[in-house]
Amino acid sequence: MATIHREFEIHAAPEDAWAAIRDVGRINEFITFLGQVTVEGDRRTCALGDQGTLREVILSVDDDRRRVAYTIVESPFNFEHHSASMQIAPNGGSGARFIWTTDVKPDGAVPPLSEAIDKAVESLKDKLR
């Protein structure tokens, strides 16, 4: 199993960034290549345009750690396993650190998933101001 880890600065205050990320139904406002998002209980569905749909289970929304954990259980990408977390941490001044860790199997899924995550990172940096 491979791990993809991205950690980067954002301009939003930690509490503002957390308020946005903890609302798991708003993820498409910050990761702009996602289409319509629906949430029913702990299940989230994200449209990917002509690429299909992601079906996810939200594992945890932890206000103390400002961390959301989720797993993709169905996608057009044929993951054997996918689990991820997004966390907001103070940055020692203004802004915050965004920490995104994804575990995925098979290892061959890493290049295309890393590319998608990198696009999402750029979108997150732009939107979380």
C-alpha positions as CSV (number, residue, x, y, z in Angstrom):
1,M,0.0,0.0,0.0
2,A,1.3,3.5,-0.9
3,T,0.8,6.8,0.9
4,I,0.3,10.1,-0.7
5,H,1.0,13.0,1.6
6,R,0.5,16.7,0.9
7,E,1.0,19.5,3.5
8,F,0.7,23.1,2.5
9,E,-0.1,26.6,3.7
10,I,-3.4,28.3,3.2
11,H,-4.3,31.9,3.9
12,A,-7.5,31.2,5.9
13,A,-7.5,31.3,9.7
14,P,-7.5,27.7,11.1
15,E,-11.1,28.1,12.5
16,D,-12.4,29.4,9.2
17,A,-10.7,26.6,7.2
18,W,-12.0,24.0,9.6
19,A,-15.5,25.4,9.4
20,A,-15.4,24.9,5.7
21,I,-13.8,21.4,5.6
22,R,-15.9,19.9,8.5
23,D,-19.0,20.5,6.4
24,V,-18.4,17.4,4.2
25,G,-21.1,18.3,1.8
26,R,-19.3,21.5,0.7
27,I,-16.1,19.8,-0.6
28,N,-17.0,20.7,-4.2
29,E,-16.7,24.4,-3.3
30,F,-13.0,23.9,-2.6
31,I,-12.1,21.0,-4.9
32,T,-13.6,22.5,-8.0
33,F,-13.3,19.5,-10.4
34,L,-15.9,17.7,-8.2
35,G,-19.5,18.2,-9.4
36,Q,-22.6,17.8,-7.3
37,V,-22.1,16.4,-3.8
38,T,-24.8,14.7,-1.7
39,V,-24.5,13.5,1.9
40,E,-26.8,11.0,3.6
41,G,-25.7,10.1,7.1
42,D,-22.1,9.0,6.8
43,R,-22.3,8.5,3.0
44,R,-21.0,11.1,0.6
45,T,-21.4,10.9,-3.2
46,C,-19.3,13.1,-5.4
47,A,-19.9,13.5,-9.2
48,L,-16.8,13.5,-11.4
49,G,-18.4,14.7,-14.6
50,D,-17.9,12.3,-17.4
51,Q,-15.6,10.1,-15.3
52,G,-18.3,8.7,-13.0
53,T,-19.0,9.0,-9.4
54,L,-17.2,8.6,-6.1
55,R,-19.1,6.9,-3.2
56,E,-17.4,7.5,0.1
57,V,-18.0,6.8,3.8
58,I,-17.2,9.6,6.2
59,L,-15.3,7.8,9.0
60,S,-14.8,10.8,11.4
61,V,-15.3,14.5,11.7
62,D,-13.1,15.3,14.7
63,D,-13.5,18.9,15.9
64,D,-10.8,18.6,18.5
65,R,-8.2,17.6,15.9
66,R,-9.8,19.5,13.1
67,R,-9.7,16.3,11.0
68,V,-12.0,14.6,8.6
69,A,-11.3,11.0,7.7
70,Y,-13.0,9.2,4.8
71,T,-12.7,6.2,2.5
72,I,-13.7,5.8,-1.1
73,V,-15.8,2.6,-1.3
74,E,-16.8,2.8,-5.0
75,S,-15.2,4.7,-7.9
76,P,-14.3,4.3,-11.6
77,F,-10.7,3.9,-10.5
78,N,-10.8,0.3,-9.1
79,F,-9.0,1.0,-5.9
80,E,-8.5,-2.1,-3.8
81,H,-8.2,0.2,-0.8
82,H,-8.5,3.9,-0.2
83,S,-8.6,5.9,3.0
84,A,-7.7,9.5,3.6
85,S,-7.8,12.3,6.1
86,M,-7.8,16.1,5.8
87,Q,-6.6,18.1,8.7
88,I,-6.3,21.8,9.5
89,A,-3.5,22.9,11.9
90,P,-2.4,26.3,13.1
91,N,0.6,27.8,11.2
92,G,2.2,29.7,14.0
93,G,0.9,33.1,12.8
94,S,-1.7,34.0,10.2
95,G,-3.1,31.2,8.0
96,A,-3.1,27.5,8.6
97,R,-1.5,24.3,7.4
98,F,-3.6,21.8,5.4
99,I,-2.5,18.2,5.8
100,W,-3.9,15.6,3.5
101,T,-2.8,12.0,3.8
102,T,-4.1,9.2,1.5
103,D,-3.4,5.5,1.6
104,V,-4.2,3.6,-1.6
105,K,-3.8,0.2,-3.0
106,P,-2.7,-0.9,-5.6
107,D,0.5,1.1,-5.9
108,G,-0.3,1.6,-9.6
109,A,-3.1,4.0,-8.6
110,V,-0.6,6.5,-7.1
111,P,0.4,8.4,-10.3
112,P,-3.2,9.3,-11.5
113,L,-4.4,9.9,-7.9
114,S,-1.4,12.1,-7.1
115,E,-2.2,14.1,-10.2
116,A,-5.8,14.6,-9.1
117,I,-4.7,15.4,-5.5
118,D,-2.2,18.0,-6.8
119,K,-5.0,19.7,-8.8
120,A,-7.2,19.6,-5.7
121,V,-4.4,21.2,-3.7
122,E,-4.2,24.1,-6.1
123,S,-8.0,24.6,-5.9
124,L,-7.9,24.4,-2.1
125,K,-5.1,27.0,-1.9
126,D,-7.1,29.3,-4.1
127,K,-10.5,28.9,-2.4
128,L,-9.5,28.8,1.3
129,R,-8.6,32.4,1.7
